[in-house]
Amino acid sequence: MRVIYACTKIRKYKIFINPDITNMFPELLRKNFSNASKIVLITSDKIFNIFKNRIRNILEGCSISNEIILIKDGEQYKNIKSVNDIYKKLSDFNIHRDDVVIAFGGGVIGDLAGFAAATYHRGVKLIQYPTTITGQVDSSIGGKVVINYSNYKNVIGCFYQPHMIIIDPVLLYSLDELQIINGLAEIIKYGIVFDKKILNILDENTEAESKDRLEKLIKKKVFTDIIYRCALIKTKVVRKDEFDYGYRNLLNFGHTIGHCIEKAANLKKVNHGQAVSMGMIIAIDISNKLGLLRREFKNRIIDIYKKLKLPFIIPKLELNNIMDSLEHDKKIKGSRNKFILLKGLNRPVFYYNVEKDIITGSISENMAKN
Ligand SMILES: NC(=O)c1ccc[n+]([C@@H]2O[C@H](COP(=O)([O-])OP(=O)(O)OC[C@H]3O[C@@H](n4cnc5c(N)ncnc54)[C@H](O)[C@@H]3O)[C@@H](O)[C@H]2O)c1
């Protein structure tokens, strides 16, 4: 079993990573939460249907009083109304500060249940139990618990570190290909910005010719190593800059233009991971145009993208819509724009005031013509 010891200003906690660690959960709960008299597992209706038996086994194995709260599935339910529903149930169940909330699901459930747990009674015990790749390598770690407000994503929230994280790669086996691609985009980001070994491992363990190569990849033993490497990076980044004053921003590589592509495509045709994939290509292209990076670098990354089925061409969209979005991007402070660019593999730099012509040039050159 792999264990990461996360050390934050708010608290120290452990991240357990192991295939089928779910079977050991009751024991981990008893050892680490001996004062709890109740557990509440929060998940979505869709995830509950997939893992019904497993969830029941986990809860019954813990041999303390338990409840399940189901939320409708989807990003649109990561809002204050769902938080209110959760508060009502936590109150009905008479939950106290030593009792445990388990956020069982992808990033949406992690953020939503995490926010409710952080604020109810000014904080109850929280276990993040991520079931997507994004959840396991990114969103469950680091304590950002946020919800959407009106049309604005992630604007209400706080920092609340979990008391434990359980990462079971076996839970990923039911993800469909699009969800796998979504998570692989975040993994590639770690490989490009922090740890090139991740790129080599992905490259060596993905069979280029096999149609279901992504499903095969996530079932390989080595995928647990990849998750571990990414989770360790995230833990270290959070330790350096827990409250996101600067360094933690490196985790947003590819997100500046990625968010704008996602918005310009109206969140429908392009999902988050696909948009970040394209955003990383644009960041590489801009780095190249500014003379920071050699041309061959982009080709090497595109070869890995092809193996992992990540998109590197932006679908035909209105360039003006992407640029308008950039203007409104929260990362733009005053009249300056801020990009995370590269001087080489694992050599990220913050770069301000990239000229508009360079940005539009990169976007147009990497956009489908029809
Ligand atoms: N707090 C943070 O630091 C942070 C970081 C990154 C992303 N996020 C947030 O995370 C969210 C995205 O997370 P996500 O990509 O995990 O998406 P998600 O939580 O929306 O899950 C995607 C879909 O996969 C389904 N699903 C989950 N686990 C499954 C499984 N094992 N098998 C089959 N289907 C499964 C879900 O029900 C959902 O329909 C966004 O809201 C984003 O803002 C937060």
The ligand as an SDF file (V2000), in Angstrom:
LIG
                    3D

 44 48  0  0  0  0  0  0  0  0999 V2000
  -11.3370   21.4290   -5.8690 N   0  0  0  0  0  0  0  0  0  0  0  0
  -10.3790   21.3060   -6.7630 C   0  0  0  0  0  0  0  0  0  0  0  0
   -9.1990   21.4960   -6.4790 O   0  0  0  0  0  0  0  0  0  0  0  0
  -10.7430   20.9000   -8.1710 C   0  0  0  0  0  0  0  0  0  0  0  0
   -9.7390   20.6010   -9.1000 C   0  0  0  0  0  0  0  0  0  0  0  0
  -10.1230   20.1780  -10.3710 C   0  0  0  0  0  0  0  0  0  0  0  0
  -11.4670   20.0690  -10.6980 C   0  0  0  0  0  0  0  0  0  0  0  0
  -12.4160   20.3870   -9.7800 N   0  0  0  0  0  0  0  0  0  0  0  0
  -13.8480   20.2860  -10.0950 C   0  0  0  0  0  0  0  0  0  0  0  0
  -14.1030   18.9130  -10.3710 O   0  0  0  0  0  0  0  0  0  0  0  0
  -15.2150   18.8270  -11.2580 C   0  0  0  0  0  0  0  0  0  0  0  0
  -14.8640   17.8810  -12.3760 C   0  0  0  0  0  0  0  0  0  0  0  0
  -14.5770   16.6270  -11.8070 O   0  0  0  0  0  0  0  0  0  0  0  0
  -14.6400   15.2740  -12.6380 P   0  0  0  0  0  0  0  0  0  0  0  0
  -13.8890   15.4460  -13.8930 O   0  0  0  0  0  0  0  0  0  0  0  0
  -14.2810   14.1870  -11.7120 O   0  0  0  0  0  0  0  0  0  0  0  0
  -16.1540   15.2210  -13.0910 O   0  0  0  0  0  0  0  0  0  0  0  0
  -17.5290   14.7590  -12.3710 P   0  0  0  0  0  0  0  0  0  0  0  0
  -17.4150   14.7550  -10.9220 O   0  0  0  0  0  0  0  0  0  0  0  0
  -18.5980   15.6060  -12.9950 O   0  0  0  0  0  0  0  0  0  0  0  0
  -17.6870   13.2770  -12.9160 O   0  0  0  0  0  0  0  0  0  0  0  0
  -17.8630   13.0730  -14.3010 C   0  0  0  0  0  0  0  0  0  0  0  0
  -18.9390   12.0140  -14.5520 C   0  0  0  0  0  0  0  0  0  0  0  0
  -18.3910   10.7470  -14.1910 O   0  0  0  0  0  0  0  0  0  0  0  0
  -19.3280   10.0450  -13.3600 C   0  0  0  0  0  0  0  0  0  0  0  0
  -18.5340    9.1440  -12.5460 N   0  0  0  0  0  0  0  0  0  0  0  0
  -17.8280    9.4010  -11.4310 C   0  0  0  0  0  0  0  0  0  0  0  0
  -17.1620    8.3210  -11.0300 N   0  0  0  0  0  0  0  0  0  0  0  0
  -17.4480    7.3550  -11.9110 C   0  0  0  0  0  0  0  0  0  0  0  0
  -17.0280    5.9950  -12.0530 C   0  0  0  0  0  0  0  0  0  0  0  0
  -16.1360    5.4500  -11.2350 N   0  0  0  0  0  0  0  0  0  0  0  0
  -17.5330    5.2900  -13.0960 N   0  0  0  0  0  0  0  0  0  0  0  0
  -18.4020    5.8380  -13.9780 C   0  0  0  0  0  0  0  0  0  0  0  0
  -18.8090    7.1120  -13.9090 N   0  0  0  0  0  0  0  0  0  0  0  0
  -18.3370    7.8620  -12.8880 C   0  0  0  0  0  0  0  0  0  0  0  0
  -20.0370   11.1500  -12.6190 C   0  0  0  0  0  0  0  0  0  0  0  0
  -21.2450   10.6840  -12.1180 O   0  0  0  0  0  0  0  0  0  0  0  0
  -20.1940   12.2060  -13.7020 C   0  0  0  0  0  0  0  0  0  0  0  0
  -21.3150   11.9390  -14.4890 O   0  0  0  0  0  0  0  0  0  0  0  0
  -15.5320   20.2370  -11.7100 C   0  0  0  0  0  0  0  0  0  0  0  0
  -16.6440   20.7020  -11.0070 O   0  0  0  0  0  0  0  0  0  0  0  0
  -14.2810   21.0220  -11.3180 C   0  0  0  0  0  0  0  0  0  0  0  0
  -14.5650   22.3690  -11.0540 O   0  0  0  0  0  0  0  0  0  0  0  0
  -12.0870   20.7890   -8.5170 C   0  0  0  0  0  0  0  0  0  0  0  0
  1  2  1  0
  2  3  2  0
  2  4  1  0
  4  5  1  0
  4 44  2  0
  5  6  2  0
  6  7  1  0
  7  8  2  0
  8  9  1  0
  8 44  1  0
  9 10  1  0
  9 42  1  0
 10 11  1  0
 11 12  1  0
 11 40  1  0
 12 13  1  0
 13 14  1  0
 14 15  2  0
 14 16  1  0
 14 17  1  0
 17 18  1  0
 18 19  2  0
 18 20  1  0
 18 21  1  0
 21 22  1  0
 22 23  1  0
 23 24  1  0
 23 38  1  0
 24 25  1  0
 25 26  1  0
 25 36  1  0
 26 27  1  0
 26 35  1  0
 27 28  2  0
 28 29  1  0
 29 30  1  0
 29 35  2  0
 30 31  1  0
 30 32  2  0
 32 33  1  0
 33 34  2  0
 34 35  1  0
 36 37  1  0
 36 38  1  0
 38 39  1  0
 40 41  1  0
 40 42  1  0
 42 43  1  0
M  CHG  2   8   1  16  -1
M  END
$$$$
